[in-house]
Each structure stands twice: as structure tokens, then as C-alpha cells.
Amino acid sequence: MTTSREIHLAARPHGWPTAETFRLVPVEVPDPGPGQVVIHNQFMSVDPYMRGRMNDVPSYAPPYKIGEVMYGGAVGEVVESNDPGLPVGRTVLHNAGWREYAVIDAAWATPIDPAAVPTVSAYLGALGMPGLTAYVGLLDMAAFQPGDTVFVSGAAGAVGSMVGQIAKARGAARVIGSAGSAAKVSHLHQLGFDAAFNYKDGPVMAQLAQAAPDGISVYFDNVGTDHLEAALNSLVPFGRVALCGAISGYNATEPPAAPRNLGMAVGKRLTLRGFIVSDHFDRRDAFLAETGEWIRTGQVQVNETIVDGLEKAPEAFLGMLAGANTGKMLVRVED
Ligand SMILES: NC(=O)c1ccc[n+]([C@@H]2O[C@H](COP(=O)([O-])OP(=O)(O)OC[C@H]3O[C@@H](n4cnc5c(N)ncnc54)[C@H](OP(=O)(O)O)[C@@H]3O)[C@@H](O)[C@H]2O)c1
């Protein structure tokens, strides 16, 4: 029998998770049942939404259970198969991350083509859920048009870096990003952003107003609070906002102090639209075709921060929440 290791939720965090939130557990890998496959994971994703699933509160997805293995996006190779449609050796994308080996129904694994990408991990980032989130949020939710001036917060992260690059590739007049360090600001310039600022350098409202003297027509919100307040101030009449996430509050124990100027949405006739990417998987083919081509031609860069070893997954997750990543934060489970 094969031995595997997996990470369980040990306790529900109040505020920031800690090392005690997680437990690394050795397990025996069970034999696959009829129609099942055993997958040896190569990469797993750590994502902000996982923080929400640690809370036992009603949400669009059920919470993780204490004492059980966590889950999330992963890419791995089929090493045992009871499904003729998914033979040994195929590389697949699936949702049984946070473990070295996964035994799942073949129907829950999506075959991917390793030859089509520089690294299979791209299917967890630029060509995966975060990339699709950027694509749908910008093009469908914020109804992006060529000539728009786009502001994106969390701009150096998995979703944000794709929002900025897709906006440029689709003909934005100007793309502005905010991020949490000088190194990330330089990275945004290198990705082709027209302007970028470090939100820790001073009030977001003043920095955004300086970067966008004529205002913004689209805001892609990954952060919430002071960033949303600043964007409401800078949006031009009939501006559009994609409400994608509000990471500044995910570990907060008090309600946010901002935005205090939501009333501006009335006078400016703004559209603010929240969305969840899983409602938009019908856009995956269009997204893969268009973004895949931009990546092949070099118009869009794939950026990742990779942490090695399943046992480091909690560290990678906490690091991502604190801004340790540039591009998509991933864990290399096995070469
Ligand atoms: N609606 C959906 O379906 C959907 C799907 C995927 C993701 N999302 C959301 O999209 C956002 C980005 O997700 P991602 O996967 O791309 O993560 P990410 O941006 O790769 O990583 C999270 C980043 O958030 C930034 N951050 C943390 N605390 C912050 C704060 N207080 N203020 C400003 N920035 C802060 C950090 O960068 P800095 O160094 O710049 O602070 C960190 O690197 C999140 O809000 C997430 O929940 C939504």
C-alpha cells in the first residue's frame, strides 16, 4: 500500500490562521473503487477563498470540516486507474489538493495537455481558476471596452496580474495597479501596467487620483475597504466595478471602516457587480483559447511563486494572505 500525507483543518481560526490551524497527517492510500483513479499530485493551489472555508458560516460553498483533509485545486498524474477513459500517465486538473495522493472519481478529473504550456502549474493560475476570474470579471462583469482606463487592486497577485495584462491585450487606454511593495510595483511596470503604486506608501485615494488624473472607467476590486472607497471617488460617470474579492477583511475581526462614499454610486450612475467564477465555467473555452494564445505569443506573462513540499502548504497559504507571492502562489507537492 502507498503511504501519503495530507493536511487537515485542525481548528477554526479567529482572525489570522496560525500553524496550529493545520495538521500534517500520514495516511494509507486506499485502493480506487470502480470508476475511480489514484492521482499523484504535482502542484496544489493555495487561494484566498480557502480562508472563508475555514469559518463555520453559511457561504456559497460549504466550510472545511475540522479533522478532515482540506481541498482545493491541484494538478497531478494518474498513477492507477479503474476508468478506461482516464488511463495511467494522464495529467489532470482536479479539486483534491492539500494531499500527496488523491483517490477520486474519474469524472471529477479534467485531463490537461502538459505540452501546451510552459509548466502544468499554469492550469492553476494564469490558465486556471484565477485567470478565468480575471477574464470573466473584467470582460463580462465590468463590461470592459477598448479605451477604458482600468484600475485593479491586488494587482501583482494571481487574479490582478491577469486583469491588468488582459486589459492591455484587449486595448485599454490606461491600466493602473496597486500592490503592497516597491518590488511588486516594479513588477507591474514590467508587466506593462501604465502606472502602479504601493498602497502602503500613503492614502490610496490620493495615490489613485495622482495615477489617474482623468479618472477611471473600470475598477476591478480584489481588496475592498480603502481601495473601493478610492475607486468610487475616481470613477467617471457610468463607470463599472467588478466586485471580485475583499481580501483586506478576510482575517479581520471587526467590520470594515470603508467605503464611506457608496452614495457616489448614485450620482455617478455606477454599476457595481459581484460575481463568483464558478457560475461562469461556460466561459472557460473562450478564455483558454484567447489567453492561451496571448501566453504563447508572450503578450501575457505567467508569474508564479512556488513553495516546495506539502508540509510547507500552510506556510504558503499564510504567506499568500500576507503578500509573500508575486503572481500565483503554488505548492510543488512532487516533481
Ligand atoms: N469572485 C471570485 O470568484 C474569485 C475567484 C478567485 C479569487 N477571488 C478574489 O480575488 C482576490 C485575489 O485573489 P488571488 O487568488 O489572485 O490572490 P493573490 O492576489 O494572488 O494573493 C493575495 C494578495 O492579496 C494581497 N493582500 C493581502 N492583504 C491585503 C490588504 N489588507 N490590502 C491589500 N492587499 C492585500 C497581497 O498582496 P500585496 O502584497 O499587494 O498586499 C497578496 O499577495 C481575492 O480577494 C480573492 O478572494 C475571487
The ligand as an SDF file (V2000), in Angstrom:
LIG
                    3D

 48 52  0  0  0  0  0  0  0  0999 V2000
  -15.0730   36.1200   -7.0800 N   0  0  0  0  0  0  0  0  0  0  0  0
  -14.4060   35.0270   -7.3910 C   0  0  0  0  0  0  0  0  0  0  0  0
  -14.9320   34.0690   -7.9530 O   0  0  0  0  0  0  0  0  0  0  0  0
  -12.9460   34.9670   -7.0480 C   0  0  0  0  0  0  0  0  0  0  0  0
  -12.1120   33.9540   -7.5600 C   0  0  0  0  0  0  0  0  0  0  0  0
  -10.7400   33.9880   -7.2570 C   0  0  0  0  0  0  0  0  0  0  0  0
  -10.2410   34.9940   -6.4250 C   0  0  0  0  0  0  0  0  0  0  0  0
  -11.0930   35.9270   -5.9330 N   0  0  0  0  0  0  0  0  0  0  0  0
  -10.5940   37.0240   -5.1040 C   0  0  0  0  0  0  0  0  0  0  0  0
   -9.6190   37.7150   -5.8430 O   0  0  0  0  0  0  0  0  0  0  0  0
   -8.6920   38.3150   -4.9490 C   0  0  0  0  0  0  0  0  0  0  0  0
   -7.2740   37.9270   -5.3620 C   0  0  0  0  0  0  0  0  0  0  0  0
   -7.1450   36.5110   -5.2690 O   0  0  0  0  0  0  0  0  0  0  0  0
   -5.8170   35.8010   -5.7880 P   0  0  0  0  0  0  0  0  0  0  0  0
   -6.0710   34.3480   -5.7940 O   0  0  0  0  0  0  0  0  0  0  0  0
   -5.3570   36.4750   -7.0180 O   0  0  0  0  0  0  0  0  0  0  0  0
   -4.7970   36.1240   -4.6060 O   0  0  0  0  0  0  0  0  0  0  0  0
   -3.4100   36.8790   -4.7810 P   0  0  0  0  0  0  0  0  0  0  0  0
   -3.7130   38.2790   -5.1990 O   0  0  0  0  0  0  0  0  0  0  0  0
   -2.5040   36.0690   -5.6090 O   0  0  0  0  0  0  0  0  0  0  0  0
   -2.8520   36.8360   -3.2860 O   0  0  0  0  0  0  0  0  0  0  0  0
   -3.4310   37.6080   -2.3000 C   0  0  0  0  0  0  0  0  0  0  0  0
   -2.7970   39.0210   -2.2460 C   0  0  0  0  0  0  0  0  0  0  0  0
   -3.6400   39.8910   -1.5380 O   0  0  0  0  0  0  0  0  0  0  0  0
   -2.8680   40.9930   -1.1250 C   0  0  0  0  0  0  0  0  0  0  0  0
   -3.3550   41.4660    0.1790 N   0  0  0  0  0  0  0  0  0  0  0  0
   -3.4200   40.7910    1.3410 C   0  0  0  0  0  0  0  0  0  0  0  0
   -3.9190   41.5720    2.3110 N   0  0  0  0  0  0  0  0  0  0  0  0
   -4.1550   42.7920    1.7560 C   0  0  0  0  0  0  0  0  0  0  0  0
   -4.6640   44.0300    2.2450 C   0  0  0  0  0  0  0  0  0  0  0  0
   -5.0290   44.1840    3.5320 N   0  0  0  0  0  0  0  0  0  0  0  0
   -4.7710   45.0610    1.3770 N   0  0  0  0  0  0  0  0  0  0  0  0
   -4.4080   44.9260    0.0870 C   0  0  0  0  0  0  0  0  0  0  0  0
   -3.9180   43.7860   -0.4400 N   0  0  0  0  0  0  0  0  0  0  0  0
   -3.7990   42.7240    0.3920 C   0  0  0  0  0  0  0  0  0  0  0  0
   -1.4190   40.5140   -1.0390 C   0  0  0  0  0  0  0  0  0  0  0  0
   -0.6400   41.2680   -1.9600 O   0  0  0  0  0  0  0  0  0  0  0  0
    0.0350   42.6810   -1.5570 P   0  0  0  0  0  0  0  0  0  0  0  0
    1.4880   42.3850   -1.3130 O   0  0  0  0  0  0  0  0  0  0  0  0
   -0.2070   43.5160   -2.7690 O   0  0  0  0  0  0  0  0  0  0  0  0
   -0.6510   43.1910   -0.3200 O   0  0  0  0  0  0  0  0  0  0  0  0
   -1.4860   39.0660   -1.5080 C   0  0  0  0  0  0  0  0  0  0  0  0
   -0.4020   38.6930   -2.3160 O   0  0  0  0  0  0  0  0  0  0  0  0
   -9.0850   37.8700   -3.5520 C   0  0  0  0  0  0  0  0  0  0  0  0
   -9.8960   38.8610   -2.9770 O   0  0  0  0  0  0  0  0  0  0  0  0
   -9.9050   36.6330   -3.8240 C   0  0  0  0  0  0  0  0  0  0  0  0
  -10.7940   36.3380   -2.7750 O   0  0  0  0  0  0  0  0  0  0  0  0
  -12.4170   35.9270   -6.2190 C   0  0  0  0  0  0  0  0  0  0  0  0
  1  2  1  0
  2  3  2  0
  2  4  1  0
  4  5  1  0
  4 48  2  0
  5  6  2  0
  6  7  1  0
  7  8  2  0
  8  9  1  0
  8 48  1  0
  9 10  1  0
  9 46  1  0
 10 11  1  0
 11 12  1  0
 11 44  1  0
 12 13  1  0
 13 14  1  0
 14 15  2  0
 14 16  1  0
 14 17  1  0
 17 18  1  0
 18 19  2  0
 18 20  1  0
 18 21  1  0
 21 22  1  0
 22 23  1  0
 23 24  1  0
 23 42  1  0
 24 25  1  0
 25 26  1  0
 25 36  1  0
 26 27  1  0
 26 35  1  0
 27 28  2  0
 28 29  1  0
 29 30  1  0
 29 35  2  0
 30 31  1  0
 30 32  2  0
 32 33  1  0
 33 34  2  0
 34 35  1  0
 36 37  1  0
 36 42  1  0
 37 38  1  0
 38 39  2  0
 38 40  1  0
 38 41  1  0
 42 43  1  0
 44 45  1  0
 44 46  1  0
 46 47  1  0
M  CHG  2   8   1  16  -1
M  END
$$$$
